[in-house]
Amino acid sequence: VDADARMRPGMTAVARIATQRVPDVVLAPAEAIFQRDGAPVVYKLAGSIFVETPVTIRKRGKEQAIVDAGVAPGDRLATRRPQPELIRRNE
């Protein structure tokens, strides 16, 4: 076995291994998904306000979530809950 010259005794590493590929999905950062009344929502930027929008989550990981409904490619999402005066509810 050829050892990598960059590795030294005592070094550790963390690796992320993809075990499944899901083609043609919309991904959102996990921190952009919030709970309201027990249901997942996102806050989409629309001009100078955020529109609270219910979403359907297929699968959620530590860093990303597959969103089946409520988010489209290119939507700008808040990763922190906006101030109440900046939110418009989309019900």
C-alpha positions as CSV (number, residue, x, y, z in Angstrom):
1,V,0.0,0.0,0.0
2,D,1.3,3.4,-1.0
3,A,1.0,5.8,2.0
4,D,0.2,9.4,1.4
5,A,3.2,11.5,2.4
6,R,0.8,14.1,3.9
7,M,-0.4,11.7,6.6
8,R,1.4,11.6,9.8
9,P,1.0,9.3,12.9
10,G,-1.7,10.7,15.2
11,M,-3.6,12.5,12.5
12,T,-7.4,12.1,12.3
13,A,-9.9,12.8,9.5
14,V,-13.6,13.2,9.1
15,A,-15.1,12.0,5.9
16,R,-18.6,12.2,4.4
17,I,-19.6,9.3,2.2
18,A,-22.6,9.7,-0.1
19,T,-24.6,6.5,0.2
20,Q,-27.5,7.5,-2.0
21,R,-28.0,9.8,-5.0
22,V,-31.4,11.4,-5.6
23,P,-31.6,13.1,-9.0
24,D,-33.7,16.1,-10.0
25,V,-34.6,17.4,-6.6
26,V,-34.7,20.8,-4.9
27,L,-32.3,21.0,-2.0
28,A,-32.6,23.6,0.8
29,P,-30.2,24.2,3.7
30,A,-31.4,22.4,6.8
31,E,-31.1,25.6,8.8
32,A,-33.6,27.3,6.4
33,I,-36.4,25.0,7.6
34,F,-38.4,26.1,10.6
35,Q,-41.4,24.7,12.5
36,R,-44.7,26.6,12.9
37,D,-47.6,24.8,14.6
38,G,-45.7,21.5,14.1
39,A,-45.3,21.9,10.4
40,P,-42.2,22.8,8.4
41,V,-42.0,26.3,6.8
42,V,-39.4,28.4,5.0
43,Y,-39.1,32.2,4.8
44,K,-38.7,33.2,1.1
45,L,-37.3,36.6,0.4
46,A,-39.7,38.7,-1.7
47,G,-38.4,42.2,-2.2
48,S,-37.9,43.5,1.3
49,I,-40.1,41.0,3.2
50,F,-40.1,37.3,3.8
51,V,-43.0,35.2,2.9
52,E,-43.6,32.3,5.3
53,T,-44.3,29.3,3.1
54,P,-45.3,25.8,4.1
55,V,-43.1,23.1,2.6
56,T,-43.1,19.4,2.1
57,I,-39.9,17.7,3.1
58,R,-39.0,14.3,1.6
59,K,-35.8,13.7,3.5
60,R,-33.8,15.8,5.8
61,G,-30.1,15.5,6.7
62,K,-27.8,17.3,8.9
63,E,-26.9,20.0,6.3
64,Q,-29.6,19.7,3.6
65,A,-33.2,18.8,3.0
66,I,-34.9,17.5,-0.1
67,V,-38.0,19.7,-0.5
68,D,-40.9,18.3,-2.6
69,A,-43.2,21.3,-2.5
70,G,-43.0,25.0,-1.5
71,V,-39.5,25.9,-2.7
72,A,-38.3,26.3,-6.3
73,P,-34.7,26.5,-7.6
74,G,-33.4,30.0,-7.1
75,D,-35.6,30.9,-4.2
76,R,-33.7,32.9,-1.6
77,L,-34.4,31.5,1.9
78,A,-33.7,32.9,5.3
79,T,-31.4,30.8,7.5
80,R,-32.5,32.6,10.6
81,R,-36.1,33.4,11.6
82,P,-36.8,37.0,10.4
83,Q,-38.2,39.6,12.7
84,P,-42.0,39.4,12.9
85,E,-42.6,42.7,11.2
86,L,-40.7,41.5,8.1
87,I,-42.8,38.3,7.7
88,R,-45.9,37.9,5.6
89,R,-47.8,34.7,6.1
90,N,-48.7,32.7,3.0
91,E,-51.7,30.7,4.2
